[in-house]
């Protein structure tokens, strides 16, 4: 059967109505795409890794996704640093400028969230490309009997090998994006700074918060909290910080990591990261539930010595000359806190002392005028 003019006319009417109906949706999706792309929230992490390695100053601060495990591991694989920091967010303030050879350093802080992640991270570095030195921050809660010490779950490996695609981020996060826009948390004018400032992601654009080229974190906008608030959050957080003692599985997991590092001829320096002095005093008064925190050093030190490694206890920031005023919050030390920690550690650790200029760092600390930043 042949189509007549009337049939073709009906098709044109249908297409016209469909376009009119769908036009608002097309505008909506086009604008959503623009917001995500222009802000950098849908950025290719691989491209950022390469740009940061090249030396182009990039501050990566995403607001709607957190591909930190992939980002930190693959930055290490791209660079093959000789000196590596590995730990939770409590190690992110250690910077390349602390070291004499800034190009040899990378901070993979945030690349682990559980004790078993140290071994997973190391195993993903090919043999022959491992660092000479790994400085590890051992969060106290990693050793709680209620913490996940050694059980592997489905994402234990996958989160190091992949991150959310741009289309998935947009599909999942567009309501939050529009909510923040209507709440005036960012504007179109903000997005115009993307190219000018090389700040990628809305956290970087709005707050100047994010990861520098060396993997360290800049927190220009601080979310200060008190020791009482942190202690309450510790108590209320599913009791996972509570423990009658140190988890033997955690010690075994740590031993496996140290053994692997020794077999690969990697030097390990471990430290217990600092609490704000006020929170430390609160923890002392809460030993009924958190007493294992103060039993870690005598358990961990012999384990480190067994493999020829060093461990340092910096649990109380007051011990090495820092204070509440220099902490970003009650559990995160600032750049200034960690510079003090590094100087104190290097004065008794000859291997670390060979990599930094203590006198230069002490002078930088003495002349700093900011309670959080030195460089």
C-alpha positions in Angstrom: 0.0 0.0 0.0 1.4 3.4 -1.0 1.4 6.3 1.4 -0.6 9.3 0.4 0.0 13.0 1.1 -2.4 12.8 4.0 -0.3 10.1 5.7 2.9 12.1 5.3 1.1 15.2 6.8 0.1 13.1 9.8 3.8 12.0 10.3 4.9 15.6 10.2 2.3 16.6 12.8 3.4 13.8 15.1 7.1 14.8 14.8 6.3 18.4 15.5 4.2 17.5 18.6 6.9 15.2 19.8 9.6 17.9 19.4 7.4 20.5 21.2 6.7 18.0 24.0 10.3 16.9 24.4 11.9 20.3 24.0 11.8 21.2 27.8 13.4 17.8 28.6 16.1 18.3 26.0 16.9 21.8 27.5 16.9 20.2 31.0 19.3 17.4 30.1 21.6 19.7 28.1 21.8 22.2 31.0 22.5 19.3 33.4 25.2 18.0 31.2 26.7 21.6 31.0 26.7 21.9 34.8 28.5 18.6 35.4 31.0 19.0 32.6 31.8 22.7 33.3 32.2 22.2 37.0 34.6 19.2 36.5 32.3 16.9 38.4 32.2 14.5 35.5 36.0 14.7 34.8 38.1 11.8 33.6 40.2 10.9 36.6 42.9 9.4 34.3 43.3 12.8 32.6 43.7 14.5 35.9 46.3 12.0 37.0 48.3 12.7 33.8 47.9 16.5 34.1 49.0 16.6 37.7 52.0 14.3 36.9 53.1 16.7 34.1 53.4 19.5 36.7 50.3 21.5 35.6 49.0 22.9 38.9 45.6 21.2 39.5 43.4 21.2 42.6 41.0 18.3 42.4 38.0 18.7 44.7 34.9 16.8 43.7 31.6 17.2 45.5 29.4 14.5 44.2 31.7 11.5 43.8 34.8 10.3 45.6 37.0 8.0 43.4 39.9 8.4 45.9 41.0 4.7 45.9 41.3 4.7 42.1 42.8 8.2 42.0 45.5 7.5 44.6 46.5 4.1 43.4 46.7 5.1 39.8 48.6 8.3 40.6 51.2 6.0 42.2 51.3 3.7 39.3 51.7 6.6 36.9 54.5 8.2 38.9 56.4 5.3 40.7 57.5 7.6 43.6 60.5 6.7 45.7 58.8 7.9 48.9 55.1 7.2 49.5 52.7 8.1 52.3 49.8 5.7 52.8 47.0 5.9 55.3 43.5 7.4 55.9 42.5 11.0 55.6 44.6 11.6 58.8 47.8 11.5 56.6 46.7 13.8 53.9 48.5 16.9 55.2 52.0 15.5 54.6 53.5 17.4 51.6 56.3 17.0 49.1 57.9 20.2 50.3 58.8 18.5 53.5 61.4 16.5 51.5 64.6 17.6 49.8 63.6 15.9 46.6 60.0 17.0 46.1 59.7 15.0 42.8 60.3 11.7 44.6 57.3 12.0 46.9 53.6 11.2 46.6 50.9 11.2 49.3 48.4 8.4 48.8 46.6 9.4 52.0 42.9 8.3 51.7 44.0 5.2 49.7 43.2 3.0 52.6 40.2 2.9 54.9 40.8 -0.5 56.6 43.9 -2.3 57.7 43.7 -4.9 55.0 43.8 -2.1 52.4 47.5 -1.6 53.0 48.3 -5.1 51.7 45.9 -4.7 48.8 47.4 -1.4 47.8 50.9 -2.8 47.9 50.0 -5.9 45.9 48.7 -3.7 43.1 52.1 -2.0 42.7 54.1 -4.1 40.2 57.3 -5.6 41.4 60.2 -3.4 40.4 58.1 -0.3 40.7 57.7 -0.2 44.5 58.8 2.8 46.6 62.0 2.7 48.6 60.1 4.0 51.6 56.4 3.9 52.7 55.3 6.0 55.6 52.1 4.5 57.0 49.6 6.2 59.4 48.0 3.5 61.6 44.6 4.8 62.7 43.8 3.5 66.2 40.3 2.3 65.2 41.9 -0.1 62.7 42.7 -2.2 65.7 39.3 -2.3 67.4 37.9 -5.7 67.9 34.7 -4.4 66.2 36.5 -3.1 63.2 36.8 -4.9 59.9 40.4 -6.1 60.0 40.8 -8.8 57.5 37.5 -9.9 55.9 37.5 -9.1 52.2 34.2 -7.8 50.6 33.2 -7.4 47.0 34.6 -3.9 46.6 37.9 -4.5 48.4 39.7 -4.8 45.0 37.3 -3.3 42.5 37.3 0.2 44.0 41.0 0.4 43.2 40.4 -0.6 39.6 37.4 1.5 38.5 35.4 4.6 39.3 31.9 5.8 38.3 31.5 6.8 34.7 30.3 10.4 34.0 26.9 9.3 32.8 26.3 7.4 36.0 27.4 10.3 38.1 25.0 12.6 36.3 22.1 10.1 36.5 22.6 9.5 40.2 23.5 13.0 41.4 21.5 15.5 39.3 18.9 16.1 42.0 21.6 17.0 44.5 23.3 19.2 41.9 20.1 21.2 41.3 19.3 21.4 45.0 22.7 22.9 45.7 22.3 25.3 42.8 18.9 26.5 44.1 20.4 26.9 47.6 23.0 29.2 46.0 25.9 26.9 46.9 27.4 27.7 43.5 26.5 29.8 40.5 27.2 29.9 36.7 29.8 32.6 37.5 31.6 30.1 39.7 31.8 27.6 36.8 33.6 30.3 34.7 36.6 30.0 37.1 37.1 26.4 36.0 39.7 27.2 33.3 41.2 30.3 34.9 42.1 28.7 38.3 42.6 25.0 37.3 40.3 24.1 40.2 38.3 21.0 39.2 35.1 20.0 41.0 32.7 22.2 43.0 34.5 21.6 46.3 37.6 23.1 44.7 35.8 25.8 42.9 33.6 26.9 45.9 35.8 26.1 48.9 39.3 25.8 47.5 39.4 22.4 49.0 41.0 19.4 47.2 44.1 17.4 46.3 47.2 19.0 45.1 49.6 17.6 42.5 51.6 15.7 45.2 48.4 14.0 46.6 48.3 16.1 49.7 45.1 17.9 50.6 44.4 21.6 50.8 41.6 22.5 53.2 41.1 26.2 52.8 37.6 26.1 54.2 37.7 24.3 57.5 34.8 22.5 59.2 36.0 22.9 62.7 34.6 20.7 65.4 35.2 20.4 69.1 36.7 17.4 71.0 33.3 16.9 72.7 31.6 16.5 69.3 34.2 14.1 68.1 34.0 12.0 71.2 30.2 11.9 70.9 30.5 10.8 67.3 33.0 8.1 68.3 30.6 6.8 70.9 27.5 6.9 68.7 29.1 5.5 65.6 27.8 1.9 65.9 30.3 1.2 68.7 33.0 0.3 66.1 35.6 2.3 67.9 34.8 0.5 71.2 36.9 -2.6 72.1 37.8 -4.6 75.1 41.2 -5.1 73.6 43.3 -5.2 70.4 41.9 -7.3 67.6 44.4 -10.2 67.0 43.3 -10.4 63.4 44.4 -6.8 62.9 47.8 -7.6 64.2 48.0 -10.6 61.9 46.9 -8.4 59.0 49.5 -5.8 59.8 52.2 -8.5 60.1 51.3 -9.8 56.6 51.7 -6.3 55.1 55.1 -5.8 56.9 56.3 -9.2 55.8 55.4 -8.4 52.1 57.1 -5.1 52.4 60.3 -6.7 53.8 60.2 -9.3 51.1 60.1 -6.5 48.5 62.9 -4.6 50.2 60.7 -1.6 51.1 61.5 0.4 54.2 58.4 1.1 56.4 58.1 3.9 58.9 54.8 3.7 60.9 53.2 6.2 63.2 50.0 6.5 65.3 48.4 9.8 64.0 47.6 12.6 66.5 44.5 13.6 68.2 43.9 17.1 69.4 45.2 17.4 73.0 41.7 18.2 74.3 40.3 15.0 72.6 43.2 13.0 73.9 42.3 14.0 77.4 38.7 13.0 76.8 39.9 9.6 75.5 42.0 9.0 78.6 38.8 9.5 80.6 37.0 7.0 78.4 39.3 4.1 78.7 36.5 1.8 79.8 35.5 1.6 76.2 38.6 2.9 74.3 41.5 1.7 76.5 42.9 -0.4 73.6 44.1 2.9 72.0 46.6 3.3 74.8 47.8 -0.3 74.6 48.7 -0.2 70.9 52.3 1.0 71.1 53.6 -2.0 73.3 51.9 -4.4 70.9 52.9 -2.8 67.6 56.5 -1.8 68.3 57.8 -5.4 68.7 56.0 -6.3 65.5 57.7 -3.5 63.6 61.1 -4.4 65.2 60.7 -8.0 64.0 60.9 -6.8 60.4 63.5 -4.1 61.1 61.1 -1.2 61.0 60.3 1.8 63.1 57.1 2.9 64.8 56.3 6.2 66.5 53.5 7.1 68.8 52.2 10.6 68.1 48.7 10.1 69.6 48.8 13.3 71.7 49.6 16.3 69.5 50.9 18.1 72.6 53.8 15.5 72.8 55.5 17.0 69.7 54.6 20.7 70.3 51.3 21.0 68.4 48.0 22.2 69.9 44.2 22.3 69.5 44.6 25.6 67.5 46.8 23.9 64.9 44.4 21.0 64.2 42.0 21.1 61.3 39.6 19.3 63.7 39.9 17.0 66.7 41.3 14.1 64.7 42.9 15.7 61.6 46.2 17.6 62.0 47.0 20.5 59.8 50.1 20.9 57.6 51.7 22.7 60.5 50.9 19.8 62.9 52.4 17.3 60.5 55.5 19.4 59.9 56.1 19.4 63.6 55.5 15.6 63.7 58.0 15.1 60.8 60.7 17.1 62.4 60.3 15.3 65.7 60.4 11.9 63.9 63.4 12.8 61.8 65.4 13.8 64.8 65.3 10.2 66.0 65.0 8.4 62.7 68.2 8.5 60.7 66.7 7.2 57.5 64.0 9.9 57.4 66.5 12.5 58.4 68.5 11.7 55.3 65.6 12.7 53.1 64.7 16.1 54.6 66.5 19.3 55.7 65.6 19.6 59.3 67.1 23.1 59.8 65.3 24.4 56.7 62.0 23.0 57.9 62.5 24.3 61.4 63.1 27.8 60.0 59.9 27.5 57.8 58.0 26.5 60.9 59.4 29.4 63.0 58.5 32.0 60.3 55.0 30.8 59.5 52.2 33.2 60.4 49.2 30.8 59.7 48.1 28.4 62.4 47.4 25.7 59.8 49.8 26.3 56.8 53.5 26.7 56.6 54.3 26.7 52.8 
